[in-house]
Amino acid sequence: MKKLNVNKEACIGCGACVSIDREHFGFDENGYSEVISNDNIEGDATRNAIASCPTSAISYVEGDTNSDEHDCEHCDHHCEN
Ligand code: SF4
């Protein structure tokens, strides 16, 4: 399943994605964007938010590559979640 991912190292906290698509993006405690929902993520608002990001920080990822539900025993990534 596809999910949204925000690259926090690329995000500059401009707020464009949050203002365009409040259903899916919000601010974290540091003022950077975070994904708040992965429901219906392929609508126009979401695509516009992704296209409007000045640093291309938002992307779609396959659910099992950056998911808080995945099985970490087979994964070397250091997850934030
Ligand atoms: S549009 Fe891009 S840079 Fe701006 S807050 Fe959203 S993810 Fe961060």
Boltz pocket constraint, residues with backbone or C-beta under 6 A from the ligand:
constraints:
  - pocket:
      binder: B
      contacts: [[A, 6], [A, 10], [A, 11], [A, 12], [A, 13], [A, 14], [A, 15], [A, 16], [A, 17], [A, 18], [A, 31], [A, 32], [A, 33], [A, 49], [A, 52], [A, 53], [A, 54], [A, 55], [A, 56], [A, 57], [A, 58]]
      max_distance: 6.0
